Amino acid sequence: MSAPSPSAGAVVAAGSDGAATPALAAAEALGDKAPMYRLYNRYSGEHLFSSSSAEAKHLISIGWTGESVAWFTPGKSSKPVWRLYNPYSGDHHYTTDASERQNLIRLGWSDEDVGFYSDEAEATRVYRLFNPYATVATHHYTTSKSEYDYLGSIGWRQEWVGWHGAGMPADGWYVAPAGDELLVSGGGVRSDAVVENEDGEPRYLTPAGFVAKDSTWASPSSGYTYVTARDGTITRAIAPNSGLDHCWLRGSPYWSGAGVVKELLLDRHYSTGRFGQSISKIVIHHNGGNSTTEGVYSTWQTNPVSAHYQVEANGTVGQLVLDSNTAWHAGNWAINTKSIGVEHADYMVSRDEWRMTEATISSGARLVAALCLQYKLGRPQWGVNMVGHNECSATECPASLAVGGSQHDEYVAKAQGWYDRLSRL
């Protein structure tokens, strides 16, 4: 099972008083300015700055915290800010000094060329500080003079202005050059909120400040789950603890007549949302014992692991984490964010040999088929849209269902059979 990864921080609940209607600013209204994204790695303590929305989204998808837009940077100027990377510490550094750049390259830093530009009009000061006691994240950059003064008072070395931004963001909608809508906040309107654009169309702003498009997102602060269209408009808002609305499987034709579905949702040990990723595969697990939904709930509430579904020995299916959220099951954060984890009860029939009941095999296979249909993943195929836990991280799980396991071929064949039958509905 995977350890939790940092998730983007919520700042204002959906529907709060701060969620006033902002104005929409087209990309050309920004002129030659570009948003400067600020991201945070809570494991190393480093803040990273990037003018690339693609890079920002990628880092958020692998666990960095998106902290929205720090300032605007000119699209081009005669004053480049070079970005360098230390492969030994994992630290990034930024400088406008060509001599400092060359010196760091000689010391083994990787040159990442021009990261962005300093504003020739010097509209916004970006202060630079150095922490003489740290070995990683040794430098810090901020547009806040009060933060600069405070850090100086507690021992940071003040290095004055590192470069200049081309202005600070105000409340409003913006369209980045890559086509991403984002809201940057200079006041009451924040990320992780539902706001309306100038046409009165509601959008859910992810914790990173981007508009969620063609996806399902759960708000960390309000608990609501939002389903969005390709243009970002909200098509469905599911209230927290709303019973049948949570467990789609209960009312799905793909499960009709298949039996009871328990809903016993964890209140911890998962990450809210999908961090911009879409569900693309199902990861197959075994419990290593005859566990019920209640049994795994009790275990996962007290241990930092989870999965979306449990298939019991009698074929009953239980849901413990909503599909729209990221369960900690694969031992691989990148896979967690785009997969559904399905656990199966089993028995030890001899030393180191596990086996599942026919009810577990049939019910688990039908669940896989239903998930493939629900998320348009195509016909179940091992190694394509379904994989074993042991193919994501070092483990023997899913035992008899793994490639080469005694029940692997039967399970895959039944999943494909169910898919063929259910796809005709």
N, C-alpha and C positions, 0 to 999 in steps of 0.2 A: 504494500500500500504506500502511497506517496505522502510526503510531508506537505503541510499547507504552504502555499506560496503567498507572497504579498498581494493583496487586492487593492484596487484603487479606492481611495477614501471618499466617503460620502460627506457632503457638507451642508446640504439643505434638503429637507424632505420634500417629496413631490406635493404640489398643491399648497406650499407654504405661502405666506404673505409676500415673500421676496420674489415669487415667480411672476413678475409683471411681464406684460407683453413687450418684447424688445423689437427694435426695428431690424429689418433685413438689409444687410449691406452686401452688394454683389462683389465678386472678386475684383473687378476693375475699380471699385470704389476704394480699394486699398492701395491703388496706384502700384508702385513698385515695392511695396512693403510685403513682408511675409511673417506669419506667426512664428514665434520662437517657443517651441514646446519645452517644458521643464518636466523631467521624469526623475523618479527617486527609486533607488535600490535599497530596500530596508536591510538587506543582509550585509552590504558593504558600507552603507551610509553615504554612497555617492549620489550627487545630483548630476544628471546629464542634460545637456541642452542641444536641441536639434531643430533645424528649420524644415526637416523632412517629415511630413505627416505619415508617410509609409514606415519610416524608421520608428516613429513614436508608436504607431499601432503595433508594430512587430514587438517592440520591447514590452508594451503593455500585455500582449498576448502571452509572453513568457514570464510574466510575474512582476514587472516593474510597475510602480504606481504612477499613473498619469496625474500631473499637477497643473493641467490646462496650459494657458499661454502666459509666459513670463513677461514678454515685451514684443514689440514688432521690430524686425530687423530689415534693413534695406535690401532689396533684391540684388543690388550691385553697388559697389562704391570702390574708391581707390584705396580703402583701408580694410584689407582682409583680416579676419580673425582665424588663425590656424588652429586646427584641432589635432591633438596628439594622444596616443594611447600607450600606456605602460603595460606590456604583456605579462609582467611579473606580479604586479599588484592589482591589475584590472582597473586602474584609475585613468580618467581622462583629464586633459589639461588644455587650456585655451590661451592663446597669446597673440598680440599684435606685433610682438617684437621678433623680427627675423633672426636676430642673434640668439635669442633664447630658444627659438624653434630649432635652429641648427645644433645648438649645444645639447638639447634633449635628445635629438636624433643620434648624436654621437654617443650618448650615454645608453642607447638601446631602446628609446621610445620609438613607437611606430608612427610615421607621419601619415595623418589622414587628410592632408591637404587643407583647403579652405573649408571651414565649417560653416561660416556665415560672414557677414560684413559689419563693420562699425560705421555708424551714421556720420557722414561728413559734417552735417549741420549740428551734431552733438545735442540732439533733442533730449535724450534720456541717459543719465549716467548709470553705468553698470559697475558697481564697486567690486573689488577683488580683495579677498582676505586669505591668509595662510595660517594653518594650524600647525605649530612646531611640534606638537605632541602626537600627532596622528601619523600613521603610515599609509593609510588609504583615505581617499577623499580629503586630501590635505588642503585643497583650495576650495573656496566657496565664493559664489558670485550672486550679487543681489542688487536690485534697483532701490531697495529700501535704505535710506540713510540711517533711520533709527535702528534697523537690524545691524547695519555696519558698525554703528557706534556701540551697540550692546555687545556684539562679539569681540570688538576691540577691548571692552572693559573686562572681559573674562579671560583674556590671554591670547586671543587671535592677533596675528600681526596684520595690521592694516596696510594694504598696498595701493590704496587710493583707487582711481578709476582705471579699470581694465580696458574698457571700450565704451561705445555709446550705442544705444538702441535708437530706433527711429520713431519712438513714441510708445505710450502705454495703452493697452486695450481698455475700452470702456464697455459697459453692458451692451450687448447686441449680438445679432447673428452675423456670421462671416462665412464666406466660402473660400476655402483654401485653394491654392493652385491645383492640387490633385483632385479637387471636386468634393472634398469632405466638408460638410457643414459642421461648424462648431460654434459654441457660445463661449465667449470670454467674458469674465466678470470683473468689473471694477467696483462692484457694490453688492446689491441685494440678490441678483440673479446668479445662481451657482449651478454647478454640475449636479447630477443625480436629482433632477427635478423634471417635472412636466411643465413645459412652457408653450406658448403659441407664437407662431410667426405673424407677420403683418396681415396675413390672410385668415387668421384665426384657426389655423391648422395645428393640432397638438403634436408635439414631438417629445420623446424621452431623451434627455441628455445623459449619456453614460457618465460614470464617475470620472472618466478621463476628459470629459468636455465635448466629445463627439456626439452627433446625433446617431442613434441606433437605427440602422437601415436593414430591412428584409431579414429580421432576426427576432429572437425572443430574449428579453432582458428582465432580470429581477432587480428591483431597486433595493439597495442595501438599507436605506433609511426608512422607506415606507412599507416595505414588504410586498408591494404590488408587483405583479409580473406583467410586462407590456409586450404585446406582439405588434411588430411594426411592418409596414409595407416597404416596397423598394425605394420609395421617395422619402421614407422616414416617418410618415404619418402613423399614428397609433391606430391600429385596427381593433384591438381588444385589450382591455385592462382587467386583469384577474385579481380580485381582492385576496389578501392573505387569509389562510385558513378557510377557504371557500368551498371545502368539501369536494363535490363531484367535479367542479371546474379544475381542481388541481390534478386529479388523476384521470387524464383523458382516456386511459385504457378501459375504465369501467363502462363508458358509454360508446366505445368504439365498435363498429361492425367487425373489426378484426379480432375482437375478443368475445363477441356475442356467443353465449352458450358455453363458454369455456370455464365458468366458475367464478368464485369470489375473488375480488382483488382487495387486499387490505391496504389501508393508507395509514402509515405511522411515521410521520415526517420528523426527521431529526431537527433539533434547534441549534446544532453546532457541528463542527468537524466537516464542513463543506465550504465552498466559496460561492458567494452570490454572483449569478450571471455567468456568462461564457467568455468574457473578455474579448468580444468581437469575433469569436470563432463560431463556426457552424458545426453541427453534429455530423460526423462523417463515418464513424465506425462504432461497433459494439465490442466491448472487451469482456471476455468470458472468464469467470472465476469459479472456484469451488470453496466451500466453507472449511473443509477439513473437519467435518462433523455434521451431525443431523440437526442443523439450526433452523429455528422458526424465524418469522419476521420479528416477533417479540424478542427472541433471543439475540439476534444481531443488533436490534435497536438498543438493547441494554448494553451490549458490548461497545457499540460505536458511540454511544452517548458519553462513555468514559474513556475512550481511546481515540486518538486523532486519525481515524480511518473511516471510510464510508463507501457505499456503492448506491446506485439508484434503485436497483430491484433485488429482491430475494425470492428465489423459487424454492418452496418447501418440499419435503419428501412426498407429501400427498398431492403435489401439483399446484397448491395455492400460491399465488403471486402477491408479494407485498411491495409497496413503493415507500422508500425511506428518504430519498432526495428527489426533488422535482427535476424533470428533464432539463428545464431551463437553467439549472444551477450546476456547478462543477463539483462532482464528488471526488474524494481523495482515494482513488482505488488502483490506479495503474502503476504507481511508482515512477511516473513520468509526467511532469506538469504539462508539457505541450500536448501529450495525448489526453490527459484528463480534460482539458478545456474543450476538446472536440469529440468526446466519446461518451457513451452510455455504459455504465458498469453493471453487469448482471451476475449475481452470486447464485450458486446452486448448493443445496444441502446434499450431503453424501455420507456414506458409511465406510469404515475401514473393515474390509473383508479378510485381510491378512496383513502381515507386516508390510508397511509402505505401499499397500494396494487399496485404492479407494474405488467405490462404485456407487452410481446413482440409481434410484428407482426409475422404472419406466414412466411413472407419472411425472417425475422431475424432468426427465429427458424430453417428454412430449410437451409439457407446459413451457419449459425453457426454450425449446425450438420454436414453439408458436409465438412466444414473446419476441424472439429475435426477428421472426418474419413480420410481426406487427410493427415493430420498430423500423424495420427496413421500408415498409410501406408508408408508415406515418411520416418519415423523414426523407422519403424518396431516395433511398440509398441503393436501390436495385436489388436483384435477386441475391440472397445470402451467399457469400463466397468467402471462404477462409483465406486470410491474407489480403483481402481487398476491403470488405466492409465489416468483417468480424475477425478478431484475433484473440489469441490466448494471453492471459496476464504474463506468462513467461516470455512472450515476444515483446513485451514493453519494458520489463525489468527482470533482474535475476531472482527467479522463484520457480518452484515446481508446479505452482498453480497454473492451470486448472486441472491437474492430475489426469483423470481418465478422459477428460474432454480435450486435452492437449493433442497436438499432432503426434501420432504414434500411440496415443492412449487407447484403451480398450473400447471406449464408447465414442470416440471422436467421429468416425465415419457415420455411425448411426445418427448422431446429433446433427451433423451437417446435412445429411440426406433428409431428415425430418424437417429441418428449418426450410430447406428448399421446397419440400413438398407442401408445407403450410403456405409458403409464399405463393406458389403456383395456384393453390386453391383459393386463397384469400384475395389475390390480385384480380380475380374474376368478379368480385362483389361489386 
